[in-house]
Amino acid sequence: MIAAVPPINGSDLQDTNEAGRQYLQSFLDGQPLLAALITVCRLRLPERLADSPATADELASWCTSTLNAPDLNAEYLERILRVAHAYGWVQCDQDLAYSLTEAGTLLVPDAPNSMVPAVITRSFELWRQAAASMYDTVVTGTPVALDDCPTLYDWLDRQPPTVRDTFDAFMASRSSLIAPAIADLDLSGKRSLIDLGGGKGILLATLLRKHPNLLGFLVERGRVAQAARDYLAQDPDLAGRHQVLERDLFRDGIPPRFKPVYVLSSVLHNLGDDQAVTLLERIAKTMRDTGDAELWVAECVRPERPEPHPSMPLDLLMLTLTYGGKERTVEELARLLHYAGLSLLDVRPLPAGQSLLIARI
Ligand SMILES: C[S@@+](CC[C@H](N)C(=O)[O-])C[C@H]1O[C@@H](n2cnc3c(N)ncnc32)[C@H](O)[C@@H]1O
């Protein structure tokens, strides 16, 4: 059913085999290349190269002292650099000095839209277990990597702050890719925005800055709620216009507000169908009580037909990291909304393969 390899016409079997072999080999190569990308970030090479170009020797001594790694192997480091050059993360000039490529600048931690949190998250034990246990997840029907942890977020709560902060930063970076496009939409008739499972508040802050008519509310679990409070407090222009509510979306009520837009960004894909409908029903109930309410759902929507798309690998992550979470098509999302008593009004494309679904009672 999935036709990602160019169709084979059978006229030159040997060439076709070679093309197919190379094609499949590229997936095998993905694993060591991802490990190299993670290593480049953990060695903080892009951070150093953002200052000025450096030779392999200079990078080795910088890593040795900065990472406090007296046994750092300079030859191994050079092999990592060779790969980084070959795949365009860094470039090496004639004087054998390395510098960042355009893509490499996204590997600098404080760069706008930095991908470092996304890369480092892939090195966490749960993500490695998730990839290693995909087979077991399929044959047992349970995400064995979670090891009876109720959710990915409970796993995160048990991790050291560096792990939790990196994941939150990863979510924030995904959010900042779509936030400006969502903020461009018409919100003139609305008075409040309630971001449910709103993470650190990147989307909420972006929308509040663009729409001074709005009051913002963010509902989150305890640890993330505090991170959101800290983040939102940094912008004096938002003072007095937002409130972070530490609540559980399934246990506590969905807060009613005046002329509200409820937002669910990358929340439904963590949930199986039954749980997703339960959550949507809870939101719909509050929307019915408040009137003139909309629900905006941002998700990495799966195309109707299987094709290479950001939703495909993300769906596999949901398969292995959640109980029943998945990337859904517009039709599948519309069906869940319908079961919850909501109607899909519109679908708007967003950057990074995401979409915004607008629903009403
Ligand atoms: C995939 S993240 C998305 C964060 C943010 N909406 C974004 O788009 O970047 C899902 C968020 O839902 C929050 N969450 C998960 N379960 C929750 C619950 N039961 N109650 C409140 N928040 C929850 C998590 O803490 C997490 O921040």
The ligand as an SDF file (V2000), in Angstrom:
LIG
                    3D

 27 29  0  0  0  0  0  0  0  0999 V2000
    2.7930   17.7430   23.5240 C   0  0  0  0  0  0  0  0  0  0  0  0
    2.7370   18.9160   24.8190 S   0  0  0  0  0  0  0  0  0  0  0  0
    2.1380   20.3390   23.9450 C   0  0  0  0  0  0  0  0  0  0  0  0
    2.4180   21.6190   24.6560 C   0  0  0  0  0  0  0  0  0  0  0  0
    1.9130   22.8760   23.9250 C   0  0  0  0  0  0  0  0  0  0  0  0
    0.4710   22.8710   23.7820 N   0  0  0  0  0  0  0  0  0  0  0  0
    2.5870   23.0000   22.5820 C   0  0  0  0  0  0  0  0  0  0  0  0
    1.9020   22.9270   21.5570 O   0  0  0  0  0  0  0  0  0  0  0  0
    3.8220   23.1610   22.5690 O   0  0  0  0  0  0  0  0  0  0  0  0
    1.3150   18.4330   25.7440 C   0  0  0  0  0  0  0  0  0  0  0  0
    1.1280   19.2580   26.9940 C   0  0  0  0  0  0  0  0  0  0  0  0
   -0.0510   18.8190   27.6510 O   0  0  0  0  0  0  0  0  0  0  0  0
    0.1800   18.8440   29.0440 C   0  0  0  0  0  0  0  0  0  0  0  0
   -0.7200   17.8590   29.6400 N   0  0  0  0  0  0  0  0  0  0  0  0
   -0.7100   16.5350   29.4280 C   0  0  0  0  0  0  0  0  0  0  0  0
   -1.6620   15.9410   30.1730 N   0  0  0  0  0  0  0  0  0  0  0  0
   -2.2840   16.9210   30.8540 C   0  0  0  0  0  0  0  0  0  0  0  0
   -3.3500   16.9270   31.7980 C   0  0  0  0  0  0  0  0  0  0  0  0
   -3.9710   15.7980   32.1370 N   0  0  0  0  0  0  0  0  0  0  0  0
   -3.7340   18.1110   32.3230 N   0  0  0  0  0  0  0  0  0  0  0  0
   -3.1100   19.2680   31.9700 C   0  0  0  0  0  0  0  0  0  0  0  0
   -2.1050   19.3240   31.0650 N   0  0  0  0  0  0  0  0  0  0  0  0
   -1.6810   18.1450   30.5290 C   0  0  0  0  0  0  0  0  0  0  0  0
    1.6240   18.4380   29.1970 C   0  0  0  0  0  0  0  0  0  0  0  0
    2.1800   18.8670   30.4290 O   0  0  0  0  0  0  0  0  0  0  0  0
    2.2560   19.1150   28.0010 C   0  0  0  0  0  0  0  0  0  0  0  0
    2.7760   20.3800   28.3110 O   0  0  0  0  0  0  0  0  0  0  0  0
  1  2  1  0
  2  3  1  0
  2 10  1  0
  3  4  1  0
  4  5  1  0
  5  6  1  0
  5  7  1  0
  7  8  2  0
  7  9  1  0
 10 11  1  0
 11 12  1  0
 11 26  1  0
 12 13  1  0
 13 14  1  0
 13 24  1  0
 14 15  1  0
 14 23  1  0
 15 16  2  0
 16 17  1  0
 17 18  1  0
 17 23  2  0
 18 19  1  0
 18 20  2  0
 20 21  1  0
 21 22  2  0
 22 23  1  0
 24 25  1  0
 24 26  1  0
 26 27  1  0
M  CHG  2   2   1   9  -1
M  END
$$$$
